Amino acid sequence: MLALARRVPAVAGVILAALGCASGPLSAQDAKRPNVIVVMTDDQGFGDLSMHGNPVLRTPNLDALAKESVQVRQFYVHPVCTPTRASLFTGRYPQRSTAIDTYRGRAMLDPDALTIAEMLQGAGIATGIFGKWHLGDCAPMRPIDQGFERSVVHRGGGIGQPSDPLGAEGDYTDPVLADQGEDRKFDGYCTDIYFDGAMRWMAECRDADRPFFCAITPNAPHTPLHDVPEDLRAHYAASDLSPATFAEEPGWKATFTDPDKLARLYAMVENIDQNMGKLDAFLESAGLAENTLLFFFCDNGPQGRRFNAGLRGSKGNVHEGGIRSPFFARWPAALEPRVVEEGYGAHLDLVPTILAACGVAAPVGHVLDGTNILPLLRGEEGAADGTMDRPLVLQWHRGDFPVYGHHVAIRHGRYKLAQVTNAGQERDTPPEWKPQLFDLAVDPYEQQDLAVERPEIVERMTATYRAWFEDVAGAAMPPADPEAARKHWWPKPIRIGGDGAERVVLTRQDWRPVAGNGWGQNGVWMVRFEDAGPWKVTATMMPNANASRAELGVWGDTTDVPAPHSAKIPDDSRQVVFDEVTGFTPGATFALWCTLHEGEKEERGGPYQILIERADG
């Protein structure tokens, strides 16, 4: 890792004037721009670092990075991944976009949303992402549609989910990934592939004299846990992983009871740490370390109740354990290592902070919800108080719309107001407003509810939340008219046809369920055909489907919606092919559906995946 003696005072690398340049070699002025790397892991909690008191986990490279960085001890994210990613890449609350949940078509970023990649790309900065995107698998929601020049990502919310490419389900080792939008098989373990690919690309950017923005977003240590580095798993399997090992933990106690799963989780985290060591060695050897701004943090709290440094709660929860993340920012040319105990930051802040560091202005009139925290990172006088003067609202739950008071945390100054409800529940009406109040300055583990004792603070923070809800969440609310509301909450359509969408795979990740439950449910995909066809549509069934006939059709607002197509499912086959599908009005939006039948009437649910490609080649 970088020697601390190499640190220099802050330099003019933070260019506050907006600069614009075309792609290509840098001018002398542009050369002051830093490279930017964002590493965000998946489901790694605050306690998944040895430096945070974990008595078992080995993270020497991350611990060393922390010592060379500005550490913001109070850094916030959303309690699940898609809202965090939407905020990270847009600098806005997820409720301002269409990426508000993790599945059911709610994890697709509005194509009109302006991303940090698009803003930096417009200034001649190379942009790349390697790992998890989880903001849309199909055009026009893919990374390559949203400003990333280079993209190697897996589909959906994680490897091992219904969005996996057929024949490569659950493959953490030798996975099939979307390389520039096209499926390609890779050799190796997924986390290693992301880091190695990112480093190769960064070397190419260096050779082309282009500064870069690189997002490395591994899906580890997200489940499933069946495929992890064996040597690391064996090490942790031989360790004492009983709750008693973590008994000295203050606050919230670890109660993880499955040592095999914990060994696999920790193996994935240590593999991330090893890759962070490789990344650091690469930056040194490539001569990039000094003027590279490197961020490290996590997308939400840990899945499951394992050691979390005493923080209350875990993934999906708006207590601190679900929304607090480690945060390290290293920039040798401009930042002195320090620990920031006062003040707080959030994922929303990365866009304005990176723009300021790179000397790129957001478009005139474009509103960012985040705050530039470079002053906080530099330790400027009053910067910590400035971050605490602004309220931060983190709300997430299942459902198509925000619901007032449903699973939300409000941080403002030293106080936190939280209403913890069943986040997995989809509600249409607000729950009774009975929030908890915590003074995090003296009660970081949220042990004492002060709501009854300090009603004036509850009232003040409730007013803050109400104003936020009317501004941010209110914009996401549907019109009163039921038909207009239906159109409002359905996701933006997936593009079928045209450049980059000649072959489109639709999965249960992005459909809107309309009937049934579990794996037997059925749903629709919002699609827009660029031309009438003909199209070849191949529907793949669930492994346990027992159907003999399939129907394919669309709902739409045009009067010339084509009639449904019907096809017999071959015996002992999981696939059925609809040839020469035509009649779609170009540019019109349809809800595409496919229903399986046993006999003539009994519906058996929907398909596993659908492939749509040109029938005429």
C-alpha positions in Angstrom: 0.0 0.0 0.0 1.1 3.6 -0.4 3.6 4.8 2.2 2.1 7.7 4.2 5.4 9.6 3.8 4.5 10.1 0.1 1.5 12.2 1.1 1.6 15.8 -0.1 -0.6 18.8 0.7 -3.7 19.3 -1.2 -3.0 20.5 -4.7 -4.8 22.1 -7.5 -6.2 18.7 -8.5 -9.6 19.9 -7.3 -10.6 22.2 -10.1 -13.7 24.0 -9.3 -14.3 25.6 -12.7 -16.3 23.5 -15.1 -14.1 22.0 -17.8 -15.2 20.5 -21.0 -13.0 18.4 -23.4 -13.6 16.0 -26.1 -12.4 12.3 -25.9 -8.7 11.9 -26.6 -5.4 13.0 -25.1 -5.5 15.5 -22.2 -4.2 19.0 -22.3 -1.9 20.1 -19.5 -4.8 21.6 -17.6 -6.9 18.5 -18.0 -4.0 16.3 -16.8 -4.6 17.6 -13.3 -7.9 15.7 -13.2 -7.8 12.7 -10.9 -8.8 9.2 -12.0 -11.7 8.0 -9.9 -12.4 4.5 -8.7 -15.5 3.5 -6.8 -15.4 0.0 -5.2 -18.8 -0.9 -3.7 -19.3 -4.5 -2.4 -22.6 -6.3 -2.1 -24.0 -7.2 1.4 -20.7 -6.6 3.2 -21.6 -5.0 6.5 -19.8 -2.5 8.7 -18.5 -5.4 10.9 -17.1 -7.3 8.0 -13.6 -5.8 8.5 -11.0 -6.8 11.0 -10.3 -3.1 11.7 -13.9 -2.8 13.0 -13.3 -5.4 15.6 -14.2 -8.6 13.8 -12.1 -11.2 15.7 -12.1 -13.8 12.9 -12.1 -12.0 9.5 -8.8 -11.2 7.8 -8.9 -8.0 5.8 -5.3 -6.7 5.9 -5.5 -4.8 2.6 -8.7 -2.9 3.4 -7.3 -2.2 6.9 -4.2 -0.7 5.3 -6.3 1.3 2.8 -8.3 2.7 5.7 -5.1 4.0 7.4 -4.1 5.8 4.2 -7.6 7.3 3.6 -10.1 9.7 5.0 -12.5 7.5 7.0 -16.0 8.8 7.4 -17.3 6.8 10.3 -20.9 7.9 9.7 -21.6 7.1 6.1 -25.1 6.1 4.9 -26.6 4.0 2.1 -30.1 2.5 1.5 -30.9 -0.8 3.3 -31.0 -2.7 0.0 -28.9 -2.6 -3.2 -31.0 -1.1 -6.1 -31.9 2.1 -4.3 -28.3 2.5 -3.2 -27.1 2.0 -6.8 -29.6 4.5 -8.2 -28.5 7.1 -5.7 -24.8 6.4 -6.2 -24.9 6.8 -10.0 -27.4 9.7 -10.1 -26.7 11.7 -6.9 -30.5 11.8 -6.3 -32.9 10.0 -4.1 -34.1 6.8 -5.8 -37.7 7.9 -5.4 -36.9 10.4 -8.2 -36.3 7.6 -10.5 -37.9 4.3 -11.4 -35.3 2.2 -9.5 -36.9 1.9 -6.1 -36.8 -1.9 -5.3 -34.9 -5.0 -6.2 -37.2 -6.9 -8.6 -40.7 -6.9 -10.2 -39.7 -4.2 -12.7 -38.8 -1.8 -9.9 -35.1 -2.2 -10.4 -34.9 -0.5 -13.8 -33.4 3.0 -13.9 -35.3 5.5 -15.9 -33.4 6.0 -19.2 -34.0 9.8 -18.8 -32.1 9.7 -15.5 -28.7 11.5 -15.8 -25.9 9.4 -14.5 -22.4 10.3 -13.3 -21.0 8.3 -16.2 -22.9 10.4 -18.7 -21.7 13.7 -17.0 -18.1 12.6 -16.9 -18.2 11.1 -20.4 -19.3 14.4 -21.7 -16.1 15.9 -20.3 -13.9 13.4 -22.1 -13.4 11.1 -19.1 -13.4 7.4 -19.8 -16.1 5.4 -18.0 -16.3 1.7 -17.1 -18.2 -0.6 -14.8 -17.3 -4.1 -13.7 -19.6 -6.3 -11.6 -23.1 -5.6 -10.5 -25.4 -3.0 -12.1 -28.9 -4.1 -11.0 -30.6 -1.1 -12.7 -31.9 -2.8 -15.8 -30.7 -5.7 -18.0 -32.2 -4.6 -21.4 -31.9 -1.6 -23.6 -32.3 1.3 -22.9 -31.4 0.6 -19.2 -28.1 -1.2 -19.5 -24.8 0.5 -18.4 -23.8 1.0 -22.0 -27.0 2.9 -22.5 -26.4 5.0 -19.4 -23.0 6.5 -20.1 -20.6 3.6 -19.5 -18.2 3.0 -22.4 -16.9 -0.2 -21.0 -19.2 -2.7 -19.2 -18.8 -6.2 -17.9 -21.7 -7.0 -15.6 -23.9 -9.8 -14.5 -27.7 -9.7 -15.0 -30.3 -8.9 -12.4 -29.7 -8.6 -8.7 -27.1 -11.3 -8.5 -25.7 -14.5 -9.9 -28.0 -17.3 -9.0 -31.2 -15.5 -9.6 -33.9 -15.9 -12.4 -32.0 -13.5 -14.6 -29.0 -15.9 -15.0 -28.2 -16.8 -18.6 -29.5 -20.2 -19.5 -27.0 -22.9 -18.9 -24.9 -20.8 -16.6 -27.3 -20.6 -13.6 -25.5 -19.9 -10.3 -22.0 -19.9 -11.8 -19.8 -17.7 -9.6 -16.8 -19.6 -11.2 -16.6 -19.4 -15.0 -19.7 -17.3 -15.2 -21.5 -15.9 -18.3 -21.5 -12.1 -18.1 -22.8 -9.3 -20.2 -19.7 -7.9 -22.0 -20.7 -4.7 -23.8 -24.3 -6.0 -23.6 -23.5 -9.4 -25.2 -23.3 -12.7 -23.2 -19.8 -14.1 -23.0 -18.3 -16.9 -20.9 -15.4 -15.9 -18.7 -12.8 -18.0 -16.9 -12.2 -17.7 -13.2 -14.0 -16.6 -10.1 -16.4 -13.7 -10.6 -14.8 -11.2 -8.2 -11.4 -11.9 -9.7 -12.8 -11.3 -13.1 -14.2 -7.9 -12.2 -11.0 -6.6 -10.7 -8.8 -8.1 -13.4 -11.0 -6.7 -16.1 -11.1 -3.3 -14.5 -7.3 -3.1 -14.2 -6.8 -4.1 -17.8 -9.2 -1.4 -18.9 -7.6 1.2 -16.6 -4.2 0.4 -18.1 -5.6 1.0 -21.6 -7.0 4.4 -20.4 -3.5 5.3 -19.0 -1.9 4.4 -22.3 -4.4 6.6 -24.2 -3.8 9.5 -21.8 -7.4 9.6 -20.7 -8.5 10.0 -17.1 -11.1 7.5 -16.1 -14.0 6.8 -13.8 -14.2 3.1 -12.9 -16.9 1.4 -10.9 -15.9 -2.0 -9.5 -19.1 -3.5 -8.0 -18.6 -7.2 -7.1 -21.7 -9.2 -6.3 -19.9 -10.8 -3.3 -20.5 -11.5 -0.6 -24.1 -11.7 -1.8 -25.8 -15.2 -1.7 -25.8 -17.9 -3.0 -22.8 -19.2 -1.1 -22.3 -22.5 -2.9 -19.3 -21.4 -4.9 -16.5 -19.6 -3.0 -12.7 -19.8 -3.0 -12.1 -23.2 -1.4 -8.8 -22.4 0.4 -10.4 -19.5 2.1 -13.5 -21.4 3.0 -11.4 -24.2 4.5 -9.6 -21.6 6.7 -12.7 -20.2 8.1 -14.4 -23.6 8.4 -11.6 -24.5 10.8 -12.2 -21.4 12.9 -14.5 -21.0 15.8 -17.5 -19.2 14.3 -19.9 -19.7 17.2 -21.7 -16.6 18.6 -19.5 -16.9 21.7 -16.5 -15.9 19.6 -18.0 -12.5 19.1 -19.3 -12.2 22.6 -17.3 -9.0 23.5 -19.3 -7.1 20.8 -21.1 -4.1 22.3 -24.6 -3.2 21.4 -26.4 -5.6 19.1 -25.1 -9.2 19.6 -24.2 -11.6 16.8 -26.4 -14.6 16.6 -25.4 -16.2 13.3 -25.9 -19.9 13.8 -24.7 -21.6 10.6 -20.9 -21.8 10.7 -20.7 -23.2 7.1 -22.5 -20.2 5.7 -20.5 -17.8 7.7 -17.3 -19.5 6.6 -18.4 -19.0 3.0 -19.3 -15.4 3.5 -16.0 -14.6 5.1 -14.2 -16.4 2.3 -15.9 -14.1 -0.2 -14.9 -11.0 1.9 -11.3 -12.1 2.2 -11.2 -12.7 -1.6 -12.4 -9.1 -2.0 -9.6 -8.0 0.3 -7.1 -9.9 -1.8 -8.3 -8.1 -4.9 -8.0 -4.8 -3.2 -4.4 -5.6 -2.6 -4.0 -6.5 -6.3 -5.7 -3.2 -7.3 -3.3 -1.2 -5.1 -0.3 -2.9 -6.5 -1.5 -2.2 -10.0 -2.0 1.5 -9.3 1.5 1.7 -7.9 3.1 -0.1 -10.8 1.1 1.8 -13.4 2.1 5.1 -11.9 -1.6 5.9 -11.2 -1.7 5.9 -7.4 -0.8 9.5 -6.6 -3.6 11.2 -8.6 -6.3 8.5 -8.2 -9.3 9.2 -6.0 -10.3 5.8 -4.6 -13.6 5.3 -2.7 -14.5 2.1 -0.9 -17.9 1.4 0.7 -20.8 -1.2 0.8 -24.3 -1.1 -0.7 -26.2 -2.0 2.5 -25.8 -3.8 5.8 -25.0 -7.5 6.1 -27.5 -10.2 5.1 -28.2 -12.1 8.3 -27.5 -11.3 11.9 -23.7 -11.8 12.0 -21.1 -9.6 13.7 -21.8 -6.0 12.8 -19.6 -4.0 15.3 -22.6 -3.7 17.6 -24.8 -1.7 15.2 -28.4 -2.6 15.5 -30.1 -4.2 12.5 -28.9 -5.7 9.2 -29.7 -5.6 5.5 -33.3 -4.4 4.8 -33.5 -2.6 8.1 -33.3 1.2 8.7 -31.6 0.9 12.0 -27.9 1.7 11.8 -26.8 -1.8 11.0 -28.8 -1.8 7.8 -27.8 1.6 6.5 -24.3 2.4 7.9 -21.3 1.5 5.7 -17.5 1.7 6.0 -16.3 4.6 3.9 -12.7 5.2 2.8 -11.5 7.9 0.4 -7.9 7.9 -0.6 -6.4 10.6 -2.9 -2.6 10.9 -2.1 -2.3 14.1 -4.1 -5.0 16.0 -2.3 -6.2 14.3 0.9 -4.4 13.7 4.2 -5.4 10.5 6.0 -7.7 11.1 8.9 -10.7 9.7 10.7 -13.9 11.8 10.6 -16.0 11.1 13.7 -18.2 14.2 13.4 -20.4 14.9 10.3 -21.8 12.3 8.0 -22.0 11.5 4.3 -24.1 9.3 2.0 -24.1 7.6 -1.3 -26.0 10.6 -2.7 -22.9 12.7 -2.1 -20.6 10.7 -4.5 -21.8 12.4 -7.7 -21.3 16.0 -6.6 -18.1 15.1 -4.9 -16.6 13.4 -7.9 -17.8 16.2 -10.2 -16.0 18.7 -8.0 -12.9 16.6 -7.8 -12.8 16.3 -11.6 -13.8 19.9 -12.3 -17.0 19.0 -14.2 -20.2 20.9 -13.6 -23.6 19.3 -13.6 -25.8 20.5 -16.4 -27.5 23.9 -15.7 -30.8 23.3 -13.9 -30.1 19.7 -13.0 -30.8 19.2 -9.3 -28.7 16.9 -7.2 -29.9 15.8 -3.8 -26.3 15.0 -2.6 -23.7 17.4 -1.2 -20.1 17.8 -2.3 -18.2 16.4 0.7 -14.7 17.3 -0.4 -14.6 20.0 2.3 -15.4 17.3 4.9 -12.7 15.0 3.4 -10.2 17.8 3.5 -11.0 18.7 7.1 -12.1 22.3 6.3 -13.4 24.3 9.2 -17.1 24.0 9.6 -17.5 21.2 7.0 -18.6 18.6 9.5 -21.3 20.9 10.9 -22.4 21.6 7.4 -23.1 18.0 6.6 -25.1 17.6 9.9 -27.2 20.7 9.1 -28.7 19.0 6.1 -31.3 16.3 6.7 -30.9 12.8 5.2 -33.9 10.6 4.5 -33.6 6.9 3.8 -36.8 5.1 2.9 -37.3 1.7 1.3 -39.9 -1.0 1.2 -41.6 -3.3 -1.3 -44.2 -1.7 -3.4 -44.7 0.5 -6.4 -45.0 3.8 -4.6 -43.6 5.4 -1.4 -45.9 5.2 1.5 -45.7 7.8 4.2 -44.2 6.5 7.4 -43.5 3.0 5.9 -39.9 1.9 6.9 -38.0 5.2 7.0 -35.1 6.8 8.8 -34.4 10.5 9.0 -30.9 11.7 10.1 -30.5 15.4 11.1 -27.6 16.5 13.2 -27.0 14.2 16.1 -30.5 12.8 16.1 -32.2 10.0 14.1 -35.9 9.4 13.8 -36.8 6.0 12.6 -40.1 4.1 11.9 -39.2 0.4 11.4 -42.1 -1.4 9.8 -42.3 -4.7 7.9 -40.3 -3.7 4.8 -41.3 -6.8 2.9 -45.0 -5.8 3.1 -46.6 -3.9 0.3 -48.9 -1.2 1.7 -51.4 1.1 0.1 -52.1 3.2 3.2 -49.7 4.8 5.7 -49.1 3.0 9.0 -49.7 4.8 12.3 -46.8 7.3 12.8 -45.1 6.2 16.0 -41.3 6.7 15.3 -38.4 6.1 17.5 -35.9 8.8 18.3 -32.2 8.2 19.0 -29.4 10.5 20.0 -26.5 8.9 18.1 -24.0 11.2 19.7 -24.4 9.3 23.0 -26.3 6.2 21.8 -24.7 4.9 18.6 -26.2 1.5 19.1 -29.8 2.8 19.3 -30.6 1.4 22.7 -32.6 4.2 24.2 -35.8 5.5 22.5 -36.2 9.2 23.4 -39.5 9.8 21.4 -41.6 10.2 24.5 -39.0 12.2 26.4 -38.2 14.7 23.6 -41.5 15.3 21.7 -40.3 18.6 20.3 -37.5 17.0 18.4 -39.9 14.3 17.1 -42.2 17.1 15.9 -39.4 19.0 14.2 -38.0 16.0 12.5 -41.4 14.8 11.5 -42.0 18.1 9.7 -38.6 17.7 7.9 -39.7 14.2 6.8 -43.1 15.5 5.7 -41.5 18.2 3.5 -39.1 15.6 2.0 -42.0 13.3 1.3 -44.0 16.0 -0.5 -40.9 17.0 -2.5 -39.1 13.8 -3.3 -41.6 10.9 -2.8 -44.6 12.9 -3.9 -43.2 13.2 -7.4 -43.4 9.4 -7.6 -47.0 9.1 -6.6 -49.5 8.1 -9.2 -52.3 10.3 -10.7 -55.7 9.9 -9.2 -57.2 8.4 -12.4 -56.8 4.6 -12.2 -55.9 4.1 -15.8 -53.3 7.0 -15.7 -52.0 5.5 -12.5 -51.5 2.1 -14.2 -49.4 3.7 -16.9 -47.5 5.7 -14.4 -46.2 3.0 -12.2 -45.4 0.4 -14.9 -41.7 0.6 -15.7 -40.2 2.3 -18.7 -40.5 -0.1 -21.7 -37.7 -2.4 -22.8 -36.7 -1.8 -26.4 -37.1 -4.6 -28.9 -35.2 -4.0 -32.2 -32.8 -1.4 -33.3 -29.1 -1.0 -32.6 -28.1 -3.2 -29.7 -31.5 -4.7 -29.2 -31.7 -7.2 -32.1 -31.6 -10.0 -29.5 -33.4 -9.4 -26.2 -33.8 -11.7 -23.2 -36.7 -11.0 -20.9 -36.5 -12.5 -17.4 -38.7 -12.6 -14.2 -36.3 -9.9 -12.8 -38.0 -7.2 -14.9 -41.6 -8.4 -15.3 -44.6 -7.1 -13.5 -46.4 -10.0 -11.8 -50.1 -10.0 -12.4 -51.3 -13.4 -11.2 -50.3 -16.3 -8.9 -47.6 -16.6 -6.3 -44.1 -18.0 -6.1 -42.5 -19.7 -9.1 -46.0 -20.5 -10.6 -46.9 -16.8 -11.0 -47.3 -15.0 -14.3 -46.4 -11.5 -15.3 -46.0 -9.0 -18.1 -43.0 -7.1 -19.5 -43.4 -3.6 -20.8 -41.9 -3.5 -24.2 -41.6 -1.2 -27.2 -41.0 -2.8 -30.7 -39.0 -0.6 -33.0 -40.6 -2.4 -36.0 -43.3 -4.8 -36.7 -41.1 -7.9 -37.2 -41.2 -10.7 -38.0 -39.8 -11.9 -34.7 -38.9 -15.3 -33.4 -39.9 -15.7 -29.7 -38.5 -18.6 -27.7 -40.1 -19.1 -24.2 -38.2 -21.3 -21.7 -40.3 -22.9 -19.0 -39.5 -23.4 -15.3 -37.9 -26.8 -14.7 -41.0 -28.0 -12.9 -43.5 -26.7 -15.4 -46.0 -29.3 -16.6 -47.6 -27.6 -19.5 -48.6 -28.7 -23.0 -49.5 -25.5 -24.7 -48.4 -21.9 -24.5 -49.9 -18.6 -25.6 -48.1 -15.4 -26.4 -49.7 -12.0 -26.7 -49.7 -8.3 -25.8 -51.9 -5.8 -24.1 -51.7 -2.3 -25.6 -53.4 1.0 -26.1 -53.5 0.8 -29.9 -56.5 -0.6 -31.8 -54.4 -2.9 -33.9 -53.1 -5.1 -31.1 -52.2 -8.5 -32.8 -54.1 -11.6 -31.8 -52.4 -14.0 -29.4 -50.2 -16.7 -30.8 -50.5 -20.3 -29.7 -48.0 -23.1 -29.8 -47.7 -26.7 -28.6 -44.9 -27.4 -26.1 -42.9 -30.4 -27.3 -42.9 -33.4 -25.1 -40.0 -33.5 -22.6 -38.9 -29.9 -23.6 -38.6 -26.8 -21.5 -38.8 -24.5 -24.6 -41.5 -23.5 -27.1 -40.9 -21.4 -30.2 -43.3 -18.9 -31.8 -42.1 -18.3 -35.3 -42.9 -15.3 -37.5 -44.5 -13.2 -34.7 -45.6 -9.9 -36.3 -48.2 -7.1 -36.1 -46.7 -4.8 -33.4 -47.1 -1.1 -34.0 -43.6 0.4 -34.2 -43.0 2.8 -31.3 -46.0 1.7 -29.4 -45.7 0.4 -25.8 -47.2 -3.0 -25.1 -47.4 -5.4 -22.1 -46.1 -8.7 -23.4 -47.3 -11.9 -21.8 -46.9 -15.6 -22.1 -49.2 -18.1 -20.4 -48.7 -21.8 -20.0 -51.7 -24.2 -20.1 -52.3 -27.8 -19.2 -55.0 -29.1 -21.4 -57.4 -26.5 -22.8 -58.1 -24.2 -19.9 -55.9 -24.6 -16.8 -53.3 -21.9 -16.6 -50.0 -23.0 -15.2 -48.2 -19.7 -14.8 -45.6 -17.9 -16.8 -42.3 -18.8 -18.4 -38.8 -18.6 -16.9 -37.3 -16.5 -19.6 -38.2 -15.3 -23.1 -35.8 -14.7 -26.0 -36.9 -12.3 -28.8 -34.8 -12.1 -31.9 -35.3 -11.3 -35.6 -36.9 -14.1 -37.5 -35.4 -13.0 -40.8 -31.9 -12.9 -39.5 
